[in-house]
Amino acid sequence: MQAASFIGGTGFYLSLLVVAFWCVSPRPAATVGVALALSGTVNAVLKLVFAQPRPYWNDPQGMAHAAEPTFGMPSGHAQAAVVVWGLLAVHVTRRGRPVGLPGPLPALRPGWVWAPAGAVIVLVGVSRVYLGVHSAGQVAAGWAVGAVLLAGVVRFGPRLLARWRALRIGWQVTLSAAVTLGAVAGALAALAPPGEWGRLLVDGAAVAGPERAGLEDALQAAGLLGGLAAGLSVTARRGWFTAGGPPPRRAARLPVGLAGLAVINLTVGFGPAPPALLCGRLLSGLWIGAGAVEVFVRAGLARRSTPALPRTGEPAMAEDT
């Protein structure tokens, strides 16, 4: 169950999506990445709004196989699983091929795709209840919020993307910043004094301040969302890029890109915690979506797409290798 919980974590998804964006199939990875960042932002704010303790917080005798510092409602793992695996299932059923695989493949029946995706979604949620860090209701709420976000991305994503592309780059960056600031404002507004469970027993030690941990989560998610949106907009305006090429060339992008992320985290990490978290994730999103791509192209590790962008109205998850 620990493994199932691990593969349902945002960190695990982001690691795979960064590799997919830089080295495999940029457009689908970018779509899922932005949706995941949006999901994380919504989840962090909702946790502060509901301020609901995790099951073992109210029961000093309760045992949890994992410790979590943030509030429990709704489950972020369950919510992210629905968004990520749901979007991947939508892409595969629409395109008839796994993300990043070149060449035509026979169309896949929806059941062959949705059954394993649904199994992973259920397994991730059950693992969180088994580990004692969420109640069944918190997991169900995560699934419900994730389903709403998934439906919104699938239904309105292409239309919003077409309108976004029609904006000038200055407006795109400004709106990206506005989304980040709006999410931060929402998180700050949702902060409330803790209840009688303000001092919690976690593994026998007194731990206080879940509202601070929740705020830090919200700052990181909002920063990443704004950074990705702005960075991807800049890359699109510059002509996007293709992740194709020999395997050694694709693999060579990873150390370059990861080195940039390391520099950002090491330098920004010395600042005051909340602002550093926000700025660090914002810069990381900009680097992932634009900075690293620019370096790849200039270093000959990648090339610009031809045509630069798909025509307005094409699906947001168009295949690009």
C-alpha positions as CSV (number, residue, x, y, z in Angstrom):
1,M,0.0,0.0,0.0
2,Q,3.0,2.3,0.6
3,A,3.9,1.8,-3.1
4,A,0.4,2.6,-4.3
5,S,0.4,5.7,-2.2
6,F,3.8,6.8,-3.5
7,I,2.7,6.5,-7.2
8,G,-0.3,8.6,-6.4
9,G,1.8,11.5,-5.1
10,T,2.2,14.7,-6.9
11,G,6.0,14.5,-6.8
12,F,5.9,11.1,-8.6
13,Y,3.6,12.5,-11.3
14,L,5.6,15.7,-11.8
15,S,8.8,13.7,-12.2
16,L,7.4,11.6,-14.9
17,L,5.7,14.5,-16.6
18,V,8.9,16.5,-16.7
19,V,10.7,13.6,-18.4
20,A,7.8,13.2,-20.8
21,F,7.7,16.9,-21.6
22,W,11.4,17.3,-22.3
23,C,12.1,13.9,-23.9
24,V,9.0,12.1,-25.2
25,S,5.8,14.0,-26.0
26,P,5.6,17.6,-25.0
27,R,2.0,18.5,-25.8
28,P,0.2,15.8,-23.8
29,A,2.7,16.1,-21.0
30,A,2.1,19.9,-20.9
31,T,-1.6,19.5,-20.8
32,V,-1.5,16.9,-18.0
33,G,1.1,19.0,-16.1
34,V,-1.0,22.1,-16.1
35,A,-4.1,20.1,-15.0
36,L,-2.1,18.5,-12.2
37,A,-0.8,21.9,-11.0
38,L,-4.4,23.2,-11.1
39,S,-5.6,20.2,-9.2
40,G,-2.9,20.7,-6.6
41,T,-3.8,24.4,-6.2
42,V,-7.5,23.7,-5.8
43,N,-6.8,20.9,-3.4
44,A,-4.5,22.9,-1.2
45,V,-7.1,25.8,-0.9
46,L,-10.0,23.4,-0.2
47,K,-8.0,21.8,2.6
48,L,-7.6,25.1,4.2
49,V,-11.3,25.9,3.7
50,F,-12.6,22.7,5.3
51,A,-9.7,22.5,7.9
52,Q,-10.7,18.9,8.6
53,P,-8.3,16.8,10.6
54,R,-7.0,13.5,9.5
55,P,-8.5,10.4,11.2
56,Y,-5.5,9.7,13.5
57,W,-5.3,13.3,14.6
58,N,-8.4,13.1,16.8
59,D,-7.5,9.7,18.2
60,P,-4.2,9.6,20.1
61,Q,-4.4,5.8,20.2
62,G,-4.9,5.7,16.4
63,M,-2.1,4.3,14.3
64,A,-1.1,5.7,11.0
65,H,1.5,4.1,8.7
66,A,2.4,7.5,7.4
67,A,2.4,11.0,8.8
68,E,1.0,14.0,7.0
69,P,1.3,17.7,8.2
70,T,-1.7,19.1,6.2
71,F,-5.4,18.9,6.6
72,G,-7.2,15.9,5.2
73,M,-10.3,17.1,3.2
74,P,-10.3,16.3,0.3
75,S,-7.6,13.7,-0.4
76,G,-5.0,15.2,-2.7
77,H,-3.8,11.7,-3.8
78,A,-7.3,10.6,-4.8
79,Q,-8.0,13.9,-6.6
80,A,-4.7,13.9,-8.5
81,A,-5.1,10.2,-9.5
82,V,-8.5,11.0,-11.2
83,V,-7.1,14.0,-13.0
84,V,-3.8,12.4,-14.2
85,W,-5.0,8.8,-15.1
86,G,-8.3,10.2,-16.4
87,L,-6.6,12.5,-18.8
88,L,-4.2,9.9,-20.0
89,A,-7.1,7.5,-20.6
90,V,-8.9,10.2,-22.6
91,H,-5.8,10.8,-24.7
92,V,-5.1,7.1,-25.4
93,T,-8.8,6.3,-26.3
94,R,-9.0,9.4,-28.6
95,R,-5.6,8.8,-30.3
96,G,-5.4,5.0,-30.3
97,R,-1.9,4.9,-29.0
98,P,0.0,5.4,-25.8
99,V,1.6,8.8,-25.3
100,G,4.9,9.2,-27.1
101,L,4.8,6.0,-29.2
102,P,5.4,6.8,-32.8
103,G,3.5,5.2,-35.7
104,P,-0.1,4.2,-36.1
105,L,-1.6,1.6,-33.8
106,P,-5.0,-0.2,-33.8
107,A,-7.7,1.7,-32.1
108,L,-8.1,0.6,-28.5
109,R,-11.5,-0.1,-27.0
110,P,-12.3,2.3,-24.2
111,G,-12.8,-0.5,-21.7
112,W,-9.2,-1.7,-22.2
113,V,-8.0,1.7,-21.3
114,W,-10.4,2.9,-18.6
115,A,-10.3,-0.4,-16.7
116,P,-6.6,-0.2,-15.7
117,A,-6.9,3.5,-15.2
118,G,-9.8,3.1,-12.9
119,A,-8.1,0.3,-11.0
120,V,-5.1,2.6,-10.3
121,I,-7.4,5.4,-9.2
122,V,-9.2,3.1,-6.8
123,L,-6.0,1.5,-5.5
124,V,-4.5,4.9,-4.7
125,G,-7.6,6.0,-2.8
126,V,-7.8,2.7,-0.8
127,S,-4.1,2.9,0.1
128,R,-4.7,6.3,1.7
129,V,-7.4,4.9,3.9
130,Y,-5.4,1.8,4.7
131,L,-2.4,3.9,5.8
132,G,-4.7,5.8,8.1
133,V,-4.0,9.3,6.7
134,H,-7.5,9.8,5.2
135,S,-11.1,8.7,6.0
136,A,-13.2,7.1,3.3
137,G,-15.2,10.3,3.1
138,Q,-12.0,12.4,2.4
139,V,-11.0,10.0,-0.3
140,A,-14.5,10.1,-1.9
141,A,-14.4,13.9,-1.8
142,G,-11.0,13.8,-3.6
143,W,-12.4,11.6,-6.3
144,A,-15.4,13.9,-6.7
145,V,-13.3,17.1,-7.0
146,G,-10.9,15.3,-9.4
147,A,-13.8,14.1,-11.6
148,V,-15.1,17.7,-11.8
149,L,-11.7,19.0,-12.8
150,L,-11.2,16.2,-15.3
151,A,-14.6,16.9,-16.9
152,G,-13.8,20.6,-17.1
153,V,-10.5,20.1,-18.7
154,V,-11.9,17.6,-21.3
155,R,-15.0,19.7,-22.0
156,F,-13.6,23.2,-22.0
157,G,-9.9,22.8,-22.3
158,P,-9.6,23.0,-26.1
159,R,-11.9,26.1,-26.3
160,L,-10.0,27.9,-23.5
161,L,-6.7,27.0,-25.1
162,A,-7.8,28.5,-28.4
163,R,-8.8,31.7,-26.7
164,W,-5.5,31.7,-24.7
165,R,-3.5,31.4,-28.0
166,A,-5.3,34.4,-29.4
167,L,-4.0,36.6,-26.6
168,R,-0.7,38.6,-26.7
169,I,2.1,37.1,-24.8
170,G,2.0,40.0,-22.3
171,W,-1.6,39.2,-21.5
172,Q,-0.8,35.5,-21.1
173,V,2.0,36.2,-18.6
174,T,-0.2,38.7,-16.8
175,L,-3.1,36.3,-16.5
176,S,-0.7,33.5,-15.3
177,A,0.5,35.8,-12.5
178,A,-3.1,36.8,-11.7
179,V,-4.1,33.1,-11.3
180,T,-1.2,32.6,-8.9
181,L,-1.9,35.7,-6.9
182,G,-5.6,34.8,-6.8
183,A,-4.9,31.3,-5.5
184,V,-2.6,32.7,-2.8
185,A,-5.2,35.2,-1.8
186,G,-7.8,32.4,-1.6
187,A,-5.5,30.4,0.6
188,L,-4.8,33.3,2.9
189,A,-8.5,34.1,3.2
190,A,-9.2,30.4,4.1
191,L,-6.8,30.4,7.0
192,A,-8.5,30.0,10.4
193,P,-7.4,29.3,13.9
194,P,-7.2,25.5,14.6
195,G,-9.8,23.8,16.7
196,E,-9.2,21.8,19.9
197,W,-7.0,19.5,17.9
198,G,-4.5,22.3,17.4
199,R,-1.8,20.3,19.0
200,L,-1.7,16.9,17.5
201,L,0.0,13.6,18.3
202,V,1.9,12.3,15.4
203,D,4.1,9.3,16.1
204,G,4.1,10.3,19.8
205,A,5.4,13.8,19.3
206,A,3.5,17.0,19.6
207,V,3.1,18.7,16.3
208,A,1.3,22.0,15.7
209,G,0.5,24.1,12.7
210,P,-1.3,22.2,10.0
211,E,-2.6,25.5,8.7
212,R,0.9,26.7,8.0
213,A,1.8,23.4,6.2
214,G,-1.4,23.8,4.2
215,L,-0.5,27.4,3.3
216,E,2.9,26.3,2.2
217,D,1.4,23.6,0.0
218,A,-0.9,26.2,-1.6
219,L,1.9,28.6,-2.3
220,Q,3.9,25.9,-4.0
221,A,1.0,24.6,-6.1
222,A,0.0,28.2,-7.1
223,G,3.5,29.1,-8.0
224,L,4.0,26.0,-10.1
225,L,0.7,26.6,-11.9
226,G,1.5,30.2,-12.8
227,G,5.1,29.4,-13.8
228,L,4.0,26.5,-16.1
229,A,1.3,28.6,-17.7
230,A,3.6,31.5,-18.4
231,G,6.5,29.3,-19.4
232,L,4.5,27.2,-21.8
233,S,3.0,30.4,-23.3
234,V,6.5,31.7,-24.0
235,T,7.6,28.4,-25.6
236,A,4.5,28.4,-27.8
237,R,5.2,31.9,-28.9
238,R,8.8,31.0,-29.7
239,G,7.7,28.1,-31.9
240,W,7.2,25.2,-29.5
241,F,9.6,22.3,-29.9
242,T,9.7,18.7,-30.8
243,A,11.1,16.0,-28.5
244,G,12.1,13.7,-31.3
245,G,15.6,12.6,-32.1
246,P,18.0,9.7,-31.3
247,P,17.7,8.4,-27.7
248,P,21.1,9.8,-26.6
249,R,20.1,13.3,-27.6
250,R,16.8,12.9,-25.8
251,A,18.6,11.6,-22.7
252,A,21.1,14.4,-22.8
253,R,18.3,16.9,-22.1
254,L,17.7,15.5,-18.6
255,P,21.0,16.5,-16.9
256,V,20.8,19.9,-18.4
257,G,17.2,20.5,-17.3
258,L,17.7,19.0,-13.9
259,A,20.8,21.1,-13.3
260,G,18.7,24.2,-13.9
261,L,16.1,23.0,-11.4
262,A,18.8,22.3,-8.8
263,V,20.2,25.8,-9.2
264,I,16.8,27.3,-8.7
265,N,16.0,25.3,-5.6
266,L,19.5,25.8,-4.1
267,T,19.5,29.6,-4.6
268,V,15.9,30.5,-3.8
269,G,15.8,28.1,-0.9
270,F,17.9,30.4,1.3
271,G,15.1,33.0,1.5
272,P,12.3,33.3,4.0
273,A,10.2,30.1,3.8
274,P,6.8,31.1,2.4
275,P,8.1,33.6,-0.2
276,A,10.9,31.2,-1.1
277,L,8.4,28.4,-1.7
278,L,6.2,30.5,-3.9
279,C,9.1,32.0,-5.9
280,G,10.9,28.7,-6.1
281,R,8.0,26.9,-7.6
282,L,7.2,29.8,-9.9
283,L,10.7,29.8,-11.3
284,S,10.7,26.0,-11.5
285,G,7.6,26.2,-13.7
286,L,9.1,28.9,-15.9
287,W,12.3,26.8,-16.3
288,I,10.5,23.6,-17.1
289,G,8.1,25.2,-19.6
290,A,10.4,27.7,-21.2
291,G,14.0,28.1,-19.9
292,A,15.1,24.5,-20.3
293,V,13.5,24.3,-23.8
294,E,15.3,27.4,-24.9
295,V,18.6,25.9,-23.7
296,F,17.8,22.6,-25.5
297,V,17.2,24.3,-28.8
298,R,20.3,26.6,-28.6
299,A,22.5,23.6,-27.6
300,G,21.2,21.5,-30.5
301,L,19.5,19.0,-28.3
302,A,16.0,19.8,-29.7
303,R,14.5,21.8,-32.5
304,R,11.5,24.0,-33.0
305,S,8.3,22.5,-34.3
306,T,7.1,22.9,-37.9
307,P,4.5,24.2,-38.0
308,A,5.1,26.1,-34.7
309,L,1.7,25.5,-33.3
310,P,-1.3,23.3,-34.2
311,R,-4.2,25.2,-35.8
312,T,-6.7,26.9,-33.5
313,G,-9.4,24.4,-32.6
314,E,-7.2,21.3,-32.6
315,P,-7.3,19.2,-29.4
316,A,-5.1,20.4,-26.6
317,M,-3.5,17.0,-26.4
318,A,-2.3,16.6,-29.9
319,E,0.5,14.1,-30.2
320,D,4.0,15.5,-30.6
321,T,7.2,13.4,-30.5
